[in-house]
């Protein structure tokens, strides 16, 4: 059966045939996102969401990915079969300041693009990926959506466009580690380099979580170290077990088993250990610790007040020092 054996020249012919359609589709998606961001952030800080310049993947990288998926000596019946295999030839990126901004915009995208009759619609909802809820083994985090849309000249062939939604830190990690290049063998990372990349991803994830909470507190003008963060300020209360993911002198960050995250404020630790004056939270609360807490939900977010003194791993050491003072 006649066909096309994968080669640089064959992929280049596809680009010559469909390049204009791809660039038109890229521009349409960018304009859609710009308008969407304007609507979402009307009257607010527009810099929270930024539509980064899109791109059409380099011919060489498309060829490498097609060979990886189909085989090094694969043959395709039609040139468009390459585009059907490599679905991220056209890509657009939306960069968000915080995780809450990412959640805000992706929720709106899901509302607007779920209708298969829309001109801009999901290509296949099952191919949309949530790498924030389930990061790649490399540590990569982002939301991926595959759109399809009809553009002039495309006839019955809709153009597929990939959208990546990332926080600024997630995007920085990708740039610093060249994660996208690893996928195609352009770099041959050692296990040591891969471990460093995963460690960096984990650290930046913790910073993203902190930034998210700080952004909410800034909106509500709440200071997590002050005494007024207490159960009487709550909109709801409950007890639960949480895992500490970050700790510092003024507060710790923790997540419950349902994925809700919040702060363990210094005042909650101080009251439990019955200390006078100020305490350093990281003297008492260790990363990875499982703590029984009283959860306080306020307009500014969740606050977790520890309930069991024996669960504070640093209690004895810090308590001795407080007594000596």
C-alpha positions as CSV (number, residue, x, y, z in Angstrom):
1,X,0.0,0.0,0.0
2,X,1.5,3.4,-0.9
3,X,2.2,5.8,1.9
4,X,4.8,8.0,3.5
5,X,7.8,6.7,5.4
6,X,8.5,9.0,8.3
7,X,11.4,11.4,7.4
8,X,12.2,15.1,7.9
9,X,11.1,15.8,4.3
10,X,7.7,14.1,4.9
11,X,7.0,16.1,8.1
12,X,8.2,19.2,6.3
13,X,5.6,18.6,3.6
14,X,2.9,18.3,6.2
15,X,4.0,21.7,7.6
16,X,3.9,23.3,4.2
17,X,0.4,21.9,3.7
18,X,-1.1,22.9,7.1
19,X,1.2,25.5,8.6
20,X,-1.2,28.4,7.7
21,X,-4.1,26.7,9.4
22,X,-2.0,25.9,12.5
23,X,-0.9,29.5,12.9
24,X,-4.5,30.7,12.5
25,X,-5.7,28.2,15.1
26,X,-3.0,29.3,17.5
27,X,-4.0,32.9,17.2
28,X,-7.7,32.0,17.7
29,X,-7.0,30.1,20.9
30,X,-4.7,32.9,22.2
31,X,-7.5,35.5,21.5
32,X,-10.1,33.3,23.3
33,X,-7.9,33.0,26.3
34,X,-7.1,36.7,26.4
35,X,-10.8,37.5,26.4
36,X,-11.5,34.8,29.0
37,X,-8.9,36.2,31.3
38,X,-10.2,39.7,30.9
39,X,-13.7,38.5,31.9
40,X,-12.5,36.5,34.9
41,X,-10.3,39.2,36.3
42,X,-12.6,42.2,35.5
43,X,-11.7,45.0,37.9
44,X,-8.8,42.9,39.4
45,X,-5.1,42.4,38.9
46,X,-4.9,41.3,35.2
47,X,-1.3,40.2,35.7
48,X,-2.5,37.1,37.6
49,X,-3.1,35.4,34.3
50,X,-0.8,35.7,31.3
51,X,-1.3,34.2,27.9
52,X,2.3,33.4,26.8
53,X,3.2,33.4,23.1
54,X,2.2,30.1,21.5
55,X,4.3,28.0,19.2
56,X,4.2,25.5,16.4
57,X,6.5,22.7,17.3
58,X,9.8,22.4,15.4
59,X,9.8,19.9,12.4
60,X,12.6,17.9,14.0
61,X,10.8,17.5,17.3
62,X,7.6,16.5,15.6
63,X,9.5,13.9,13.6
64,X,11.1,12.5,16.8
65,X,7.8,12.3,18.6
66,X,6.1,10.6,15.7
67,X,8.9,8.0,15.5
68,X,8.7,7.4,19.2
69,X,4.9,6.8,19.0
70,X,4.8,4.9,15.7
71,X,8.2,3.4,15.3
72,X,11.5,4.6,13.7
73,X,10.6,3.1,10.3
74,X,6.8,3.7,10.4
75,X,4.8,4.5,7.3
76,X,1.6,6.6,7.3
77,X,-1.1,6.5,4.7
78,X,-1.7,10.2,4.7
79,X,0.3,13.2,5.9
80,X,-2.5,14.2,8.3
81,X,-1.9,10.9,10.1
82,X,1.2,12.5,11.5
83,X,-0.8,15.4,13.0
84,X,-3.3,12.9,14.3
85,X,-0.5,11.1,16.1
86,X,1.4,14.2,17.4
87,X,-1.4,16.2,18.8
88,X,0.6,19.0,20.4
89,X,2.2,20.4,17.2
90,X,0.3,23.6,18.0
91,X,0.7,24.8,21.6
92,X,-0.4,27.7,23.7
93,X,0.5,28.3,27.3
94,X,-1.4,30.2,30.1
95,X,0.8,31.2,33.1
96,X,-0.9,31.9,36.4
97,X,0.4,33.6,39.5
98,X,-1.0,31.1,41.9
99,X,-2.8,27.7,42.2
100,X,-6.1,29.4,42.9
101,X,-5.7,31.4,39.6
102,X,-5.0,28.1,37.8
103,X,-8.1,26.5,39.3
104,X,-10.2,29.5,38.5
105,X,-9.3,29.7,34.8
106,X,-9.4,25.9,34.2
107,X,-12.9,25.7,35.8
108,X,-14.1,28.3,33.3
109,X,-12.4,26.6,30.4
110,X,-14.1,23.3,31.3
111,X,-17.5,25.1,31.4
112,X,-17.0,26.9,28.0
113,X,-15.3,24.2,25.9
114,X,-17.2,21.1,26.9
115,X,-19.9,21.6,24.3
116,X,-19.0,19.5,21.2
117,X,-21.0,21.9,19.0
118,X,-18.8,24.9,19.9
119,X,-16.3,26.1,17.4
120,X,-13.6,25.9,20.1
121,X,-14.2,22.6,21.9
122,X,-12.4,19.8,23.6
123,X,-10.8,17.3,21.1
124,X,-11.4,14.4,23.5
125,X,-12.1,15.1,27.2
126,X,-10.4,11.9,28.2
127,X,-7.1,13.3,26.8
128,X,-7.2,16.4,29.1
129,X,-4.6,15.8,31.8
130,X,-4.4,17.0,35.3
131,X,-0.7,16.8,36.2
132,X,-1.3,18.9,39.3
133,X,-3.4,16.3,41.0
134,X,-1.2,13.6,39.6
135,X,2.3,14.8,38.8
136,X,4.5,13.0,36.3
137,X,7.3,10.9,37.7
138,X,9.7,13.7,36.7
139,X,7.9,16.1,39.1
140,X,6.2,17.9,36.2
141,X,2.9,19.7,37.2
142,X,0.5,21.4,34.9
143,X,-3.0,21.2,33.4
144,X,-3.2,20.1,29.8
145,X,-6.2,20.5,27.5
146,X,-6.6,19.5,23.9
147,X,-8.8,21.8,21.8
148,X,-10.0,21.3,18.3
149,X,-11.4,24.1,16.1
150,X,-12.4,24.8,12.6
151,X,-10.4,27.5,10.7
152,X,-10.8,28.8,7.2
153,X,-9.2,26.4,4.7
154,X,-9.2,23.4,7.0
155,X,-12.3,21.9,5.4
156,X,-13.5,18.9,7.4
157,X,-10.1,18.7,9.2
158,X,-10.3,20.5,12.6
159,X,-7.0,21.8,14.0
160,X,-5.9,20.4,17.3
161,X,-4.3,22.8,19.8
162,X,-2.7,21.9,23.1
163,X,-3.1,24.3,26.0
164,X,-0.8,24.1,29.0
165,X,-1.9,25.9,32.2
166,X,0.9,26.4,34.7
167,X,1.7,28.5,37.7
168,X,4.8,30.8,37.3
169,X,6.8,28.3,39.5
170,X,5.7,25.3,37.5
171,X,6.6,27.1,34.3
172,X,10.0,28.0,35.7
173,X,10.7,24.4,36.7
174,X,10.0,23.3,33.2
175,X,12.4,25.9,31.8
176,X,15.1,25.2,34.4
177,X,15.0,21.4,34.0
178,X,14.3,21.3,30.2
179,X,11.6,18.7,31.1
180,X,10.1,18.9,27.7
181,X,13.5,18.0,26.1
182,X,13.9,14.9,28.3
183,X,10.8,13.4,26.7
184,X,12.4,13.2,23.3
185,X,15.9,12.2,24.2
186,X,17.6,15.5,23.4
187,X,19.2,15.2,26.8
188,X,20.2,12.1,28.6
189,X,19.6,12.9,32.3
190,X,21.4,10.9,34.9
191,X,19.5,9.5,37.8
192,X,21.2,12.1,40.0
193,X,19.9,14.9,37.7
194,X,16.4,13.4,37.7
195,X,16.5,13.3,41.5
196,X,17.5,16.9,41.6
197,X,14.7,17.9,39.3
198,X,12.1,16.0,41.4
199,X,13.4,17.6,44.5
200,X,13.2,21.0,42.9
201,X,9.7,20.3,41.8
202,X,8.7,19.3,45.3
203,X,10.2,22.4,46.8
204,X,8.5,24.7,44.3
205,X,5.2,22.9,44.9
206,X,5.5,23.8,48.6
207,X,6.1,27.4,47.6
208,X,3.1,27.3,45.3
209,X,1.0,26.1,48.2
210,X,2.3,28.9,50.5
211,X,1.8,31.5,47.8
212,X,-1.8,30.4,47.4
213,X,-2.5,30.8,51.1
214,X,-0.7,34.1,51.3
215,X,-2.7,35.4,48.3
216,X,-6.0,34.5,50.0
217,X,-4.8,36.2,53.2
218,X,-3.8,39.3,51.3
219,X,-7.3,39.5,49.9
220,X,-8.8,39.2,53.4
221,X,-6.0,41.2,55.1
222,X,-5.4,38.3,57.5
223,X,-2.0,37.8,59.3
224,X,-1.5,34.1,60.1
225,X,0.8,34.9,63.1
226,X,-1.7,37.0,65.0
227,X,-3.8,35.8,67.9
228,X,-7.2,36.7,66.4
229,X,-7.0,33.6,64.1
230,X,-9.0,31.5,66.5
231,X,-12.1,29.2,66.4
232,X,-14.5,32.1,67.2
233,X,-13.6,33.7,63.8
234,X,-14.6,30.5,62.0
235,X,-17.4,29.9,59.5
236,X,-17.1,26.2,60.3
237,X,-15.2,23.9,62.7
238,X,-14.2,20.2,62.7
239,X,-11.5,17.9,64.0
240,X,-9.3,15.9,61.6
241,X,-5.8,14.5,61.0
242,X,-3.4,16.4,58.8
243,X,0.1,15.8,57.3
244,X,2.6,18.6,57.7
245,X,4.2,19.5,54.4
246,X,6.2,22.6,55.3
247,X,7.3,24.1,58.6
248,X,8.9,27.4,59.6
249,X,9.2,29.7,62.6
250,X,5.9,31.5,62.2
251,X,3.6,28.8,60.8
252,X,3.5,25.4,59.3
253,X,1.6,24.2,56.2
254,X,-0.5,21.0,56.3
255,X,-2.9,19.0,54.2
256,X,-5.8,16.9,55.4
257,X,-6.7,13.5,53.8
258,X,-9.3,15.2,51.5
259,X,-6.6,17.5,50.1
260,X,-7.6,20.6,51.9
261,X,-4.6,22.6,52.9
262,X,-4.2,25.2,55.7
263,X,-1.8,26.8,58.1
264,X,-0.8,25.8,61.6
265,X,-0.3,29.2,63.2
266,X,2.1,29.9,66.0
267,X,-0.7,30.8,68.4
268,X,-2.2,27.3,68.1
269,X,1.1,25.7,69.0
270,X,1.8,28.2,71.8
271,X,-1.5,27.5,73.4
272,X,-1.1,23.7,73.2
273,X,2.4,23.8,74.8
274,X,1.2,26.4,77.3
275,X,4.2,28.7,76.6
276,X,4.5,32.3,77.4
277,X,5.4,34.9,74.8
278,X,6.2,33.8,71.3
279,X,7.2,30.3,70.0
280,X,8.9,29.1,66.9
281,X,6.5,26.6,65.2
282,X,9.4,24.6,63.7
283,X,10.7,23.9,67.2
284,X,7.6,21.8,67.7
285,X,6.2,20.8,64.3
286,X,8.2,18.6,62.0
287,X,7.7,18.1,58.2
288,X,5.9,14.8,57.6
289,X,4.3,14.7,61.0
290,X,0.7,13.5,61.3
291,X,-1.2,15.7,63.7
292,X,-4.7,15.6,65.1
293,X,-6.0,19.2,64.7
294,X,-9.1,21.3,65.2
295,X,-9.8,22.8,61.7
296,X,-11.0,26.3,61.5
297,X,-12.4,27.5,58.2
298,X,-12.5,31.3,57.9
299,X,-12.9,33.7,55.0
300,X,-9.2,33.7,54.7
301,X,-8.8,29.9,54.5
302,X,-8.2,26.9,56.7
303,X,-6.3,27.1,60.0
304,X,-5.3,23.9,61.9
305,X,-4.9,24.1,65.6
306,X,-3.0,21.0,67.1
307,X,-4.9,19.1,69.8
308,X,-2.4,16.5,71.1
309,X,0.8,17.7,72.7
310,X,2.4,14.3,72.5
311,X,2.3,14.5,68.7
312,X,4.6,17.5,68.6
313,X,7.9,15.8,68.0
314,X,10.0,18.7,69.1
315,X,8.0,19.4,72.3
316,X,10.5,18.1,74.9
317,X,13.5,19.8,73.4
318,X,11.8,23.1,72.8
319,X,10.0,22.9,76.1
320,X,13.3,22.5,78.0
321,X,14.6,25.6,76.2
322,X,11.6,27.6,77.0
323,X,11.8,26.6,80.7
324,X,15.5,27.6,80.8
325,X,14.6,31.0,79.3
